[in-house]
Amino acid sequence: MDHYLLFLILAAVFGLFMAWGIGANDVANAMATSVGSRALTVKKAIVIAAVFEFCGAFLAGGQVTTTIRKGIVDSAAFTGKPELLVYGMLSALLASGIWLLIASRKGWPVSTTHTIVGAVVGFAAVGVGVDAVQWGKVGTIVMSWVISPLLAGVIAFAIFTTIQRLILDTETPLDNAKKYGPVYILIVSFVIALLTLAKGLKHVGLGLSPGESLLTAIGFALVITAAGVILIRRVKIDPEADREFHFASVEKVFGVLMIFTASAMAFAHGSNDVANAVGPVAAVVSTVTASTHDVLQKSPLPVWVLLLGGVGIVIGLATYGYRVMLTVGKKITELTPSRGFSAELAAASTVVLASFTGLPVSTTHTLVGAVLGVGFARGIAALNLRVVGNIFMSWVVTLPVGGFLAIVFFYLFQALAL
């Protein structure tokens, strides 16, 4: 290959475009329930998401990026012809970015994970050969798309059931909300902190032992919980609103809790889905800079690649994120802060767990599964099944569209190189 610099520039530009698409479309999964339940305004949601999406992408995004970079295609298939991998990854990024642009303009909440995995599998299977795809790993990823929404739904159902029993169905729901609210904050902050410290920070030079990670996570969780207690105590009781809706003041407490779960969900989303943009970029960078033909296994993940993904996600969120955010937050089911809290906590826990294991799950699937779990806790009539069906259809379409566009661009890049 003669055009090393050109390949790097194209990878950075296409990766930024793809990250923009993730911010515009997929970040709705982190903030939609907060906006839909009126716990946060769109502007506040965008600010919170920008901070925690970037932190999640930069601090904990390396593990899943390895799966996208190495786990889907077989390095042996590109021995002696590494330029095919470069063309393919560039094609996957461009194809995914274009599809996400179209979907975001329409307000469709599609899966960015579906898009990039479909694109990578498409170019590898058709452009190189079916043996270039590690079908066992792809099968594991596909299974995770089924398991993650089911797991999130079960967790959300369980969380909302505990809220009903401990708080909503009691004689003093407001007092109990203030009593148990900090416990929920402690749980979510501890889980996020522990998993991040245990798995995500090696690439920034911070390697802690398991014991140090545990103690640090406990300390972090206690500090966050203390801040939550202060905010909960500031909740003002509105007797007039309580007369109209018995749980009005209680839902204000959950509005405070949702600030924490929304932050956790944004962090979780950034840690998992940044890989959809920077994984292919990392593959191109390691291929271009490799001194041997073992193009996928060499070279650590450069820090600037994660920075690129984090910045792109924030820009996409700020420019187009509100469109999909309003669709997901208000049309699947009627959300109150307590319901949205349950869904967000369940989805964040599921996504962070997936990031810890290196599985690129779909946050779209996970959040919808969590919202469905909350809906089932209230009865099937609480769900807008038509909207849910339309979302499922958009997921089905996304995989082949990503693959088809990637194949077209792959052959186009090959033709331009001749």
Secondary structure, DSSP 8 states (H G I E B T S, - for coil): ---HHHHHHHHHHHHHHHHHHIIIIITHHHHHHHHHTTSS-HHHHHHHHHHHHHHHHHHH-HHHHHIIIIISB-GGGGTT-HHHHHHHHHHHHHHHHHHHHHHHHHT----HHHHHHHHHHHIIIIII-GGGB-HHHHHHHHHHHHHHHHHHHHHHHHHHHHHIIIIITSS-HHHHHHHHHHHHHHHHHHHHHHHIIIII-GGGT----HHHHHHHHHHHHHHHHHHHHHHHHT----HHHHHHSTTHHHHHHHHHHHHHHHHHHHHHHHHHHTHHHHHHHHHHHHHHH-SSS-TTTSS---HHHHHHHHHHHHHHHHHHHHHHHHHHHHHSB---HHHHHHHHHHHHHHHHHHHHHT----HHHHHHHHHHHHHHHH-GGGB-HHHHHHHHHHHHHHHHHHHHHHHHHHHHHHHHH-
